[in-house]
Amino acid sequence: MNESSPTVGRRTVLRGAAIAGAAVAAGPVLAACGSGEPTAADPTSTPADADATPSAGASGGGGASAVVLVATADVPEGGGIILNEPQVVVTQPTAGEFVAFSSICTHAGCPVADVTNGTIDCTCHGSKYAIADGSVVAGPAPSPLPPIEVTVDGDSVVRA
């Protein structure tokens, strides 16, 4: 019997191996595209980012302690400061009044990039939020920045 079976040529095998190798090599690169890590529009970093340590006296007794976000002196009056870790923006709308919000824009999830002229600004698509309450001043953001409860403990702003 002379049955004919399909054969695979050497070029076909080599081409398949090359494609498979390229797919394996590209996997980590493509995975990084969806990692959610900030890119060139990385929020401003501050020395307080490294100092997010528990504050012993902030909890007022037993229970979990609060986390120090930033020194009050580092938050300009009428402005604010953006922290990378945690993703928080702390503002001081008026002297001695400190408020905080998520630093992630409610429009497309970009990190906000700047605090100027009384607004928290996202440079991805131009959204602006009020430093006093996180409300939308300019779209396309559909909703305010989520508030984060903070208190002042001595000369530090702490997450409550």
N, C-alpha and C positions, 0 to 999 in steps of 0.2 A: 504494500500500500504506500501510496505516495501522498500523504496528507500534507497540506500546506498550512503552516501555522504562522501567524503574524510575527514578524521580527521587529525589534526596535534597533535602530541604528545608533552607532556610537555618538553622533552629533546630537541626537535627541536626548540621550542619557546625559550628556555633558551640559546641554542647555537646561534641562530640568534641574540638575544639581546646582547650576549657577543661580537660577531663579530662587530655589529653596534657600540657598546661602544668603542671597540678598534680602530675602524676607526675614530670615532670622536676625541678620545684622540690623535691619531697619526697625525691628520691634521696639527696642528701648527708646529709639529716637522718636518714633510715633507716639509711644506711651507718654513721653515727656510733654508732648503738645497738649495733652488733656489733664495735666497734673494740677492745674489750678494755681500754680505758683506765679507770683507777680513777675513781670518781665521788665522791660525798660522803664515802664511807668511805676517802678517800685516806690512805695510810699517812703517818705522821709524817715530816716532812722535817727534815733536819739540815744544818748547815753542811758536814759531811763529804761530802754528796752532790755538791757542786761540786768537791771536792778529789780525785776518783777519778783520780789521775794515776799514771803509772808511777813506781816507786821504783827509782832507779839501783842501789843496793846490794843489793836484795832477792833478785836471782837468783843471786848468788854467782859471776858470771863471764859467759861468752858467753850464748847463749839468750835467751828472752823474759823481760822483767822482770815482776815481780809488780805488781798494782794496789793502791794504798793504798785501803782501805775507810773507815777511821775512826781517829781518835786513841784510844789506849787510855784516856786520861782521860775521854773522852766516853761510855764504856760503863760504866754503874754496876755495882758488885759486887752479885751476886744479881739482876741485871736485864739489860736489853739495850736496843738501839737498832734501829729499823727504818729502812732506807735505801730511798729511792725508786729511785734508779739507782745501781748495779744493784739489782734486787729481792732484797735480802738482809736478814736480821736477824742481828745480831751480839750474842752474849750473853757474860756473864762470871759463870758459875755460882759460882765461888769465886775468891778474890783471885788475880789473875795468870793465870787460865785463860780463854782466849777461844775460843769456838766460833761457827760460823755455819751458817745454814740458808737455804734458799729462803724468801722471805717470802710465797709463794703457798700458800694453804690447799689441802690435798689433797682436801677434800670437794667444793667447787664452784668452785675457782679464784679465790676472792676474795683480795685482799691482806690479810694479818694487820694488825690495827689497834693493838695495844697489847702491852706487856710489863709485867706486874704480878704480884706475889705468886708469883714463881717459874714463871710460865707465859707463853707466847706466845699471845695471844688473837685469834681471828677473830670479829668481831662479826656477820658475815653469818648464821651459824647456830649460834654458840656453841661451836665447836671450841676446844680448848685443848691446847697442846703444852708439854712440859717444856723448860726453858731449857738443861738440861745435855746432852740428847741428841736433842731434837726429837720424842720419842715422844709418842703421843696420850695425854693425861690425861683429856680429856672429848670425846666425839663430837659430831657424827656423822662426823668425819674418819675415813676408812678406813685411813690409813697415816701414818707419821711424816713430818715435813717433811724433804725431801732435804737432806743435809748438804752444806756447801761447805767445801772445805779452805782453812784460813787459818793464818797464822803471825804471830808478832810480830816486827817489824823496828824496833828502837829503841823509839819511843813510838807506833808505828802498827800497826794490825791490817791485814795485807795478804792479798790472795787469792793462794794458793800456785799 
